[in-house]
Amino acid sequence: MRDKGFLRREILNLRNCLSLADVDEKSRIIGEIFLNLFGQKESFLLYSSVNKEVRTKFIIDTLYKNGKVVYLPKYGDDGFVPALYNGETSMVKGKFGVMEPASTASSDQFDVIAIPGVVFGLDFNRVGMGKGYYDTMLKKVKGLKVGLSYQFQIVDGIDSDPWDEKMDMIITEENIYRR
């Protein structure tokens, strides 16, 4: 197993070196795979991508246009809570500068939950930015947990802590990993 802090620094450096064209192309491929697998489902908890994370705008727009129920994380007093997405014009800049729904309507049941990460292990562990916001939120919601990742973010295994939430599936531009 590999140390989370080391992996986070190493993979963030690689991710930051991606060109915007690479981010857009890889994200498009990952988005198409996601929609092919889950586009028929009804309720989703997605995320607003930042920096060079796998972009989710294409997925969000497609699902919303097709009448699906979409939630995005909103920062609250106890970390992230799922908030109902009502279109791009209903978004506001949140605490960390990330766009989030203005809505306070929430849910804890979803067909599919898409999760960002810095590193994903073939053991289905995940390393995020180190604050634990997603792990905390994932303990409170139910649904298929799907990590969205670039292929270079996949490693054999990751040291885990008791509070870490495992993914059920990881989608990259090259592979689909199922637990």
C-alpha positions as CSV (number, residue, x, y, z in Angstrom):
1,M,0.0,0.0,0.0
2,R,1.1,3.6,-0.7
3,D,1.0,6.6,1.6
4,K,-1.9,9.0,0.9
5,G,0.0,12.2,1.3
6,F,2.7,11.1,-1.1
7,L,0.2,9.9,-3.6
8,R,-1.8,13.1,-3.4
9,R,1.2,15.3,-4.1
10,E,2.5,13.0,-6.9
11,I,-0.8,12.7,-8.8
12,L,-1.9,16.3,-8.3
13,N,1.4,17.4,-9.9
14,L,0.6,15.1,-12.9
15,R,-3.0,16.3,-13.1
16,N,-1.9,19.9,-13.0
17,C,0.3,19.3,-16.0
18,L,-2.6,18.2,-18.2
19,S,-3.5,20.6,-20.9
20,L,-7.0,22.0,-21.0
21,A,-7.5,20.2,-24.3
22,D,-6.5,16.9,-22.6
23,V,-8.9,17.6,-19.7
24,D,-11.8,18.3,-22.1
25,E,-11.1,15.3,-24.3
26,K,-10.7,12.8,-21.5
27,S,-13.7,14.2,-19.6
28,R,-15.8,13.9,-22.7
29,I,-14.9,10.2,-23.1
30,I,-15.5,9.5,-19.4
31,G,-18.8,11.4,-19.6
32,E,-20.0,9.4,-22.5
33,I,-19.1,6.1,-20.7
34,F,-21.0,7.4,-17.6
35,L,-24.1,8.3,-19.6
36,N,-24.0,5.0,-21.5
37,L,-23.9,3.1,-18.3
38,F,-26.3,5.2,-16.2
39,G,-28.3,7.5,-18.5
40,Q,-31.5,5.5,-17.9
41,K,-31.3,6.0,-14.1
42,E,-33.5,8.7,-12.6
43,S,-31.6,10.3,-9.6
44,F,-28.0,11.5,-9.4
45,L,-25.6,13.1,-7.0
46,L,-22.8,14.6,-9.1
47,Y,-20.2,17.3,-8.4
48,S,-19.1,20.6,-9.8
49,S,-15.7,20.1,-11.2
50,V,-12.8,22.4,-10.3
51,N,-9.3,22.9,-11.5
52,K,-8.4,19.9,-13.7
53,E,-10.8,17.3,-12.1
54,V,-12.8,15.2,-14.6
55,R,-15.3,17.7,-15.9
56,T,-18.9,17.0,-15.1
57,K,-20.7,19.8,-16.9
58,F,-21.5,17.6,-20.0
59,I,-23.0,14.9,-17.7
60,I,-25.0,17.4,-15.6
61,D,-26.3,19.3,-18.7
62,T,-27.3,16.0,-20.5
63,L,-29.1,14.5,-17.5
64,Y,-30.9,17.7,-16.6
65,K,-32.0,18.2,-20.2
66,N,-33.3,14.7,-20.2
67,G,-35.5,15.3,-17.1
68,K,-33.3,13.5,-14.6
69,V,-33.1,14.6,-11.0
70,V,-29.6,16.0,-10.3
71,Y,-28.1,17.0,-7.0
72,L,-24.7,18.6,-6.4
73,P,-22.8,19.1,-3.1
74,K,-23.4,22.3,-1.3
75,Y,-21.2,23.3,1.6
76,G,-23.2,23.6,4.9
77,D,-22.4,23.8,8.6
78,D,-21.5,20.1,8.7
79,G,-19.6,19.9,5.4
80,F,-21.2,18.9,2.1
81,V,-24.9,18.2,1.7
82,P,-26.7,17.2,-1.5
83,A,-28.7,20.1,-3.0
84,L,-31.1,20.0,-5.8
85,Y,-29.8,21.4,-9.1
86,N,-32.3,23.6,-11.0
87,G,-30.3,24.6,-14.0
88,E,-27.2,26.6,-14.5
89,T,-28.8,29.9,-13.7
90,S,-29.7,28.6,-10.2
91,M,-26.0,28.1,-9.3
92,V,-24.1,30.4,-6.8
93,K,-20.4,30.6,-5.8
94,G,-20.0,28.6,-2.6
95,K,-17.6,28.9,0.3
96,F,-14.6,27.5,-1.6
97,G,-15.3,29.3,-4.8
98,V,-17.0,26.2,-6.3
99,M,-20.3,26.7,-8.0
100,E,-23.2,25.0,-6.1
101,P,-27.0,25.1,-6.1
102,A,-28.7,27.9,-4.4
103,S,-31.5,25.4,-3.5
104,T,-31.7,23.9,0.0
105,A,-33.8,20.9,-1.2
106,S,-31.9,17.8,-0.3
107,S,-32.1,14.0,-0.5
108,D,-30.1,11.0,0.8
109,Q,-31.2,8.4,-1.8
110,F,-29.7,8.4,-5.3
111,D,-29.4,5.8,-8.1
112,V,-25.8,6.9,-8.8
113,I,-23.3,9.1,-7.0
114,A,-20.3,10.4,-9.0
115,I,-17.3,11.3,-6.9
116,P,-14.1,13.2,-7.7
117,G,-10.7,12.2,-6.4
118,V,-7.0,12.8,-6.7
119,V,-6.1,9.1,-6.6
120,F,-8.2,5.9,-6.8
121,G,-6.9,2.4,-6.0
122,L,-7.7,-0.9,-7.6
123,D,-8.8,-1.8,-4.0
124,F,-11.5,0.9,-4.6
125,N,-10.1,3.2,-2.0
126,R,-10.0,6.9,-2.8
127,V,-7.8,9.8,-1.9
128,G,-9.4,13.3,-2.1
129,M,-8.0,16.7,-1.2
130,G,-7.6,15.6,2.5
131,K,-10.4,17.4,4.2
132,G,-12.8,14.4,4.4
133,Y,-15.8,16.3,3.1
134,Y,-16.8,13.6,0.5
135,D,-16.2,10.7,3.0
136,T,-18.5,12.4,5.5
137,M,-21.2,13.1,3.0
138,L,-21.0,9.5,1.5
139,K,-21.7,8.1,5.0
140,K,-25.1,9.9,5.0
141,V,-26.3,9.0,1.4
142,K,-27.1,5.8,-0.4
143,G,-26.5,4.9,-4.0
144,L,-23.9,3.4,-6.4
145,K,-20.6,5.2,-5.7
146,V,-18.7,5.8,-8.9
147,G,-15.3,7.5,-9.0
148,L,-14.5,9.6,-12.1
149,S,-10.8,9.5,-12.8
150,Y,-8.1,9.8,-15.4
151,Q,-6.3,6.6,-16.0
152,F,-3.0,7.9,-14.6
153,Q,-4.8,8.5,-11.3
154,I,-5.3,4.7,-10.8
155,V,-2.8,2.9,-8.5
156,D,-2.6,-0.7,-7.2
157,G,-3.7,0.1,-3.7
158,I,-3.9,3.0,-1.2
159,D,-3.5,3.1,2.6
160,S,-7.0,3.5,4.1
161,D,-8.4,4.9,7.3
162,P,-11.6,3.7,9.0
163,W,-13.5,6.7,7.8
164,D,-12.7,6.2,4.1
165,E,-15.5,5.2,1.8
166,K,-14.8,2.7,-0.9
167,M,-16.1,3.2,-4.5
168,D,-18.3,0.6,-6.1
169,M,-17.0,1.5,-9.6
170,I,-14.3,3.7,-11.1
171,I,-14.6,5.1,-14.7
172,T,-11.6,6.3,-16.6
173,E,-11.1,7.2,-20.2
174,E,-9.6,3.8,-20.8
175,N,-11.3,1.4,-18.3
176,I,-14.3,0.6,-16.1
177,Y,-13.4,-1.0,-12.8
178,R,-16.1,-2.8,-10.9
179,R,-15.9,-4.1,-7.3
